[in-house]
Amino acid sequence: MAVLVWFIVLQVLDGILTYCGITHTSLGLDYEGNYLLVLLAIKVGVSTALILFKGVSIGIGWLIFKYCRDQKMIMHILLFLNGFLTCIVLEHMYALLIIYDVLHRSS
């Protein structure tokens, strides 16, 4: 269960940091690498698009965790996804720190 909780926490952190990157940098939607998310954000707005994307991701993770019979395989999948998401969250934090530093050095 802790693996699923960490998966959810990482999804939320990714959503928050993506929102900050899109709305608080001069890059705007160019900050986001997922073209489908960008298209949806153009149609319905950044916050709504991120809530939808992250909600679906969390929902799929929960459904797989809840209903898949091979729990060992699910744990391996969620551990892999958690490692991947941890890298993405760390990359977001690093990118935002660099952007923040560059903006404040030029002031």
Secondary structure as UniProt FT lines:
FT   HELIX           2..23
FT   TURN            26..27
FT   HELIX           28..31
FT   HELIX           35..44
FT   HELIX           46..67
FT   HELIX           71..105
//
